[in-house]
Amino acid sequence: MLKQLWLASVLCCTSGAVMATTTLPNTTAISGYADQLLLQQPIDSKGPGVAVLVARGDEVLFHKAYGQANIELAVPLSSEHKFRIGSVTKQFAAAALLKLIDEGKASLSDPLNKYLPDYPNAKNITLLHLLNHTSGVKSYTGIPGYMHNNIRRELTTAELIDEFKDLTVDFAPGADFRYNNSGYVLLGAVIETISGKSWHQYINDALLQPNQISNIRYPGEQTIIPGMASGYSLRPRQDVTQAALLSMTQPHAAGALVADAHALWQWNRLLHGGKLLTAASYQQMITPTGAAAENDGNYGFGIFRGTLRGMEELQHGGGINGFVSMLIYVPQAKITVVMLRNSDGPGPDLSYLGRKIAAYASGNPYPEYPSVSLSEAQLREVSGVYSKAEDSRTLEIQNGKLFSTRAGSRPFELIAQGNDSFGFTDSVTRLVIQRNKEGNPIGLNMFYDGDGAEEFWQRTGDVATRADISLTPQQQQALIGNYASEQLQLKIFSDDANGLVVQVAGQPALALKAASARSLYLTVVDATLEFEPATGQAKQLTLTQGPGRFVLTRQ
């Protein structure tokens, strides 16, 4: 959907690292590498910033912060400041439920109706389904318009569940995997039912305080958190703004905790050091199964499992109003990387930076490739459509630069590295053009982890030329309006700078181009809008973005 514009996922492949023969870099080398990498990022020293901590086992190797904790008061950010950690909260909630299971107070196979008897279809939803996002329950954060204003209301657990419990499910329990905030709200409610405490109080009493962790807290609505950084929003070509308001009762067990970098390192040592859960429960927590192990889900309980330069990687990120977080653990090298931003929207990519730092600290850094200059004719030679199964990506020249656009995604600039190799800005992913004996491009190999295993995409055609026509005021007026479906709400309107624009509720407005009087498209993301009927005022539009197709009706 359009609201996914700013999201990017990194797929991981193995590269065959062997730790036994690797010399691990020392503290000085790691500090120099991490500091240089962060200084290359678009972090304004007078704007919101990033806090970083790198540790190996019980030793902190690097901790530093960049930017401001509070712009208005010019307070520099430090690695001791606290941040909203968003969905990293999920692994705390998951560990809390597993703690109750270890104590014999619940079971993964328990049906939800054992704890929430009035929840629809609860007899077919198990605690396992909630933990690994296979319940099919509709995520309340995906309700059209919900994140714009509804998220500001202070709600009890029961009131929050009322917001989504009667919505049509996405699929039958266990049939598929879909990342789902509602599932973890229900998980929090189960913890409350079993323990007789609020979900966050139980986490504190059972997991944190017994292990002397005091800097991971639930903020509530009015609690003063010493050292709390202010949250901001970044938007392209706009001034920094304060983050949009939300009630912290609503992220609930899916994302409401705050923490500093040091406390998250302590948490990693406890969780992955076998000090919180039984060995069996911990193994279940980090092992994707069923639908959660398929379709690139790789989701355990509050933890994504993947590979990093041939090593196992356990990680989870979070995004919430004003903040972004990333917590990484590499078991083979006992490396922890904590990265915390006090801004949302476009900015330093914590997943990319965290993976680069973790790989370096583990003794198997990503390869570095120099950039080279290519003529527009050389870029045009490799442009085209490349396909794999039902998927496709287009390599296309825009303003003299080469961009890769995967179907339904936004364009990413490619950096030429020589020998038909191209890298992605702020990504470890590379692609290498494959040619036949005549020297003509016939496909490309994708290296999602920089090198190692590749994925072949066949060249299937040339770049299609799209029309770009000007619509008359009458033609524009026939399309302007509000449109909605069960999944999505958007409006089409006109502004002086861009002409017709589209805006999904709570998201930035995006400029539209016209291929015809009833066919519009975006250039910042691969999406088209087709309007019906063919004449008169449009009554519905069909949004196509990659494999997604949404029919919206004029309101």
N, C-alpha and C positions, 0 to 999 in steps of 0.2 A: 504494500500500500504506500501511498505518498508519504505517510507519516513515518515510514521507515527510511526516509531519504538519508539521514545522517548516520544510519547504522552500517557498520561494516563487519564482516566476520572473517576470521583467518582460519583456513583449514590447515591441518598439520599433517606432515608426512615424516617418515623416519629418514635418518641420514647415517645411521650405523655408528654412532659415537661409542667409543670404548673408554670408560673412565679409568680402567686399570693402567693404561699406558699414557694417561694424560697428566701433564704437570699443571697443577692448579695455580692460578695467578694469586699473588699475594695482595694484602690489603692496599698497598700503595697503587698497584696496577689497577685494581678494581675501582678504587676511588677516582683515579685519573680517567679511566674509561667512562664511568657513569657520569662524572661531572662534565666531561667534554660532550657526551651525548645529550645531556640535558641543556647545556648552553647553546646547542644548535637548534633547540626547539623554539617555536614562536611564543615565548613567555616574556611578557612585558614586565620589567622590573617594578613598574608602578601599577600593575594590574594583578588579577588573581593568578595564583601560581600552582606549584606542585611540590609535595613533600615526598621524599624517597628514603627507603631504608633497605639495605642489602645485608643479609647475614648468612653465615655458614655454620650450621649447628647452633652452638651456644655463643658464637662470636659475631658481633656486629662489625661488618666490614666497611660500611659506608652509610651515613645518614646526613641528609642535607635538604634544605628547602629553598625554593626560588619564588620570587614574586611577593605579593602582599596578602596578609591574612585579613586585613581590613583596609580597603582603599580609602574610605572617607577619613580615617584617622591616621593613615600612612603607617600602619603597623606591619612590619615585615613578617613574612611567614616563617615558621620554624618547624622542625621535625617533631616538636612536642605538641603542636596545635592539634585540635580534634576536628574531625570531619564527619559528616554523614557518610556512611559506608554503603547505603542502598542495599542491593541484593546480596552483598557479602553476608548480610544478616542471615540469609537462608541457611548457611552451614551451622550457625549457632542454634537455630530452631531445629534443624535436623539432628544435631548432636544431642539436644535436649530431649527429643522424643526417643532417640536411641538409648539414652541414659535411663529413661523410664522403662524401656523394653528390657534393658539389662537387669533392671530391678524386678522384673516379672510383672509389671503393672500394665503391660500392653504387648501386642504382637503385630508384626508387619502385616499379617493376614487379617487382622481385625477389620470388620466392616465399619464404615464411618457412622452408621446408625447406632452402634454401641455407645458412641459418645455424643452424637448429635442426631437424636432419633427423628427430628422433624425435617431434616435436610432432604430434599428431593433425591430419589434414587440412591440414598445413602447405603442401602443394603448391598449394592453392587460396587461401591467405591471402597477400596481398602486404604489403609495407611500407607502402604507401599505406593499406590497410585498417586497419593498426594506428594510424597517425598520426591518422586522422580518425574513429575509432570506428565503422567500418563492417565490422569483422571478424566480428561475431556471437559472438565468444568470450565465455563467461560471466564476468562481473565477480566476482572473488573476494570483494570487499567486500559483495556482495549475497547471499552464502551465508548461509542462516538461522543466526543465532547466532554467526557468525564474528567479528563486531566486538566481541563481549562478552568472550570469553576467548582464542580462538585467535589474535587479533591480538597477543597479548603475547609470543609465541614468537620467538626469534631464528632466522631462517632464511637459508640461502644463496639465491642466485638460482634455482638448480635446485630446491631444496626448495619455494620459494614457487610456482614454476610447477607443481610436482606437486600443489599444492592445488586447481588448477582445470582442468588440462589434459584430464582425462577427463570433465568435466561436459558435459551436453547443451548444445549451442550454442543461442543465441537465434534465429539466422537464418543463411542462407547468406551467405558473404562477399560484401560489396558490395550486398546486397539491402535493407539498412535502416541506420539510424543509431541507436545506443544508446550513451550515454556509458559508458565502460568502462575501469576501472582495470587490469584484466588485460592489455589491449592495450599499455599503456605499460610494464608489467613485461616483456612480451615485447620491446618496443622497447629497453628497457635491456639485455636479454640479447643482442640483436642488436649493440648498440654494444659490448658486452664481447667478443663473438666477433670483430668486425672489428678493434677497436683493441688487443685483448690487455690492456686495463685494465678496472677496475671502471667502471660507467657514470658514477659521480660523479667519479672521478679523471679520466676523459676530458673531462668537461664543464669541470672545473677547468683542465686542461692545455691544452685546445684553444680554449676560449672565454673563460674568466675571467682567468687569470693573464696571458696576453698583452695584455690590456686593463686591467691594474692594478685588477681588481675582487677584493678579498680578503674582503669581508664577505658573500659568499654561499657557504655551506659545507654539507657533509654531516655531520651530527652523530654518526653511528654510535651505538654503544650506551653508551660511557663517555667519549667525548671531552668535555672541558670547553670550552665556547664562551663566551669573555668577553662580558659584556653580554647574556646570554641571559635573556629575560623568562620568568617562571614561567607555566604554563598552568592555567586554571581552567574550571569548568563552571558555567553558570547554568541554573536550572530554575525554573519558575513556583512561587511561594509556598514556595520552599526556600532554605536558606542556600547561599552560595557554597561549592563543594567543589573539591578538587584534580581536575584532569583525569584521566580514566581512563588507565590504563597502556597503552602499546603499545610494541612493539619497532620502532625506526626502520628496521630492515632490511625491514619489510613494506610501508610506503608506496612504497619503492623509487623507480624513475624516474617513478612516478605521483604522488609527493607528499612526498618525504623531505627536501628542502632547507630550510635556515633562512637568513634574510636580514634586513637592516635596510632602512628605507625609502630611505635615500640610495643604497644599492647597487642596489635595484630601479629607481630613477630612472636610474642609470648604465646598467643593462641595457637599459632602454627606448631610451636615446639611441643605444646601439650597435646593437641589433637593428633598430630602425625608422629608424636613420640610415644604413643600408646599409654598416655596418662589419664585419659578421660573415659574411654570406652573399652569394652572387651575386644579382644583381637577379632572375634567373629563379627561384631557390630561394625567395627572400623572397616573391615574388609568389605562388608556390604555397602558401607557409605561411599567408598571410592570405586565401586565396581558397577558400571552400567549393565543393566539386564533388560531383556525383552525389547519393547518398542523404544525405550530410552537409550539402548545401545545401537539402534539402527538409524539410518538417514542422517548421519553425522551428528546425532544427538550427543552420544558419549557422556551422558549425565548420570551421576550416581545420586547421592542425596546432598544437595547444596554444593556440589563440586562437579566441575567438568574435568574429565580425564582425557588427556591427549599425549602427544609426544613433542619433545623439544630437542632437536639435534640428536635423535635416536634414544633419548632418555624419557622416562615417564614424567609427565607434568600434571600436577593437580592444581586447578585454579578456579577462581570465580571473580567476576567483575561486578560492579554496581554502578547504576546511574540514577540519580534522584535530583530533584530541583536544586540547582546550585552546586552539585558535587558529582564527581566520578571517582571510582575506586577500582583497584586491581590488587588481588592477593594471590601470589604464585608460590608453589612449593615444588621443588625438584628432589624427590626422595633419594635418588642415586648419589647426589652430591650434597644432600641436606641443605640446599640453598633456599632461602626465603627472599622474595622481593615484594615489598609493599610500596604501592604508588597511590597517592591521594591528591586529587585536584579539588580546588574550591571554586570550580566553575563548571557549567554544563554547556552543551553545544560544541561547535567545532573548536578544536584546540589540540594540545599535545595528546597523541594516541597512546594511552597507558598500556594497552595490550602489546602494541609494537615495542614500546620502550622497555616494558617489563621482560619480554621475551629476549630482547637483545642483551639486556643486562644479565639475566639469569643464565643465558648460554655462555656469556663471557666468564661469569663467576664460576661456572661449572667446568671451565677448561676447554670448551668446544665452541668458540665464538662463531657467529655467522660470517661467511666470506664477504669481503668488501670488494666492490667492483667500481672501477673508475668510470666517470661519465665521459661520453664523447659527443661530438657535434656531427649531426647528419643533415644533409640537404633536404629540402622538401621533396625533391624527386626520389631520394632514397627512402624517405618515410612513406611516400605514396606507393612505392613498390611493395611494401609489406602490409599496407592497409587492406581491409577486406573483412568478410564475415567468416568466423571460425566456429565450428560446431562440435558438440559431444553429446550423443544420445538426444535428449529433448532440450538440451541447453545450447545457448549460443553466446558469443561475445563478438563485438565489432571493434576493430582497430581502425580509427578514423582520425584524419587531420582536422584540427580546429585551431585557427589563428596561428598556423605554422608549427603547431606542436601535435604529437601523436598521443591519442587517448584510447584507453581500452574501456568499453562499456559492456558489461555482462547484461544479458536480457533482464529487464526490470530494475537494474541498478543505476547508479550514477556514473558519469565518466571519471576515470582515474588517469592522471597524466603518467605517461611512460617516459623513463629516462634511458636513453641509449647508452649501452655499456660496451659496444663493439662486438664483432663476431656474431651479429644477428641476435644479441642478447639485450633484453630490456628489463629494467627494474621498475617497481612501483614506488612512488613517493611515500615515505614513512611506512614501509612494509618490507618484510623479508622475502616476499614473493617475487619471483622472476619468471619471465617467459623467453623462450628461445625459438626463433623462426626456423622451421625445417624446410629445406628446398629439395627439388628433384635434381637430376643430373644436368638439366639445362639451366639450373640456377633460379627457377621460378618457385615462389613460396607454395607449399602444398599443405602446410599445417604449422602448428606450434606446440611446443612442450611447456607445460606449466610446472614450475618447481615451487610448491607452496612453502617449503621450508628452506628455501635458498639454494639447495642443491640436493643430491640424493635421488629419491624416487620422483619420477615425472609422470605427468598426465597429458596424453596426446589429444589435441583438438584439430580436426581436419578443416582445411580451408574449403568453404562451400559456396562462396560467391563474392561479388564485389559489393562495396558499400552503396546502398540505395540512396538516391538523391531525393531529398524531400523538398516539396514546394514550400515557399514562404511568401504568402500573399498578404495584402492589407485588406482588412474587412471594413466595410462602410459602418458608420455609426448605427444604422438600422440593423445590419447583420450582427454587430456586437450586442446590441440591446436584446436581440432575440435569444441570446445565450446566457446573458447575465441573470444570476439568481442563486438561490440556495437549493442544494440537492442532497438527498440522504438515502441510505439503505440501512439495513440492520447492522452492517459492519462499519459504516463510514458516513461522515457528514463533511460536506465541503461547500464552498461558495465560489462563484465566478463573478468577478467584478472588474472594473476598469480603473487604472490610475494613470496620472499624467506621464509618469516616467516609463512605464512598461506596456501600456495598452491593456489588453486583457490579462488577468492573472488568476490563479487558482490558489485557494487557501484551505487546507484541512484544519478543522477546529483545533486551536491551540498550537498550530505550527506556522512557520514563516510563509508569507505569500510568495509564489513562484510564477515567473513570467511565462506566458504561453505564446506559441507561434501557430499560424493557421496554414494548413495544407489545402483547405477548402472552406466554404462557408459553414460547414457542419463538422469539420474535422480539425481538432487542435492537438498540439503535442508540446512536450517539454524538452528542453535541451539539457537541463541539469540532472535529469533522471530519465531513463528509458520508459516513457509512458505516453499513451495517447488517450484522447477523449473524443468520442463520437456521439453526436447529438441527434435526437429524433423528436418529431417527424422532420421530413426534408424541407418543409417550408413553415412559416409562421413561428410562433413562440415555441422554443424547445420545451418538451415535457419530460424528457429523461435523457440521461447520458450514460454511456458505457465506458468505464475506465479500464484500460488494459495496461498492466505493468508486469512484464515477464509472463509467467504462467498464470498470474492472477487476473481475474475478470470480474468487475463489480458493476452492477446495474443500479443506478441511483435515480430517484424520481424527484422532479421539481416539487418543492414544498410551498 
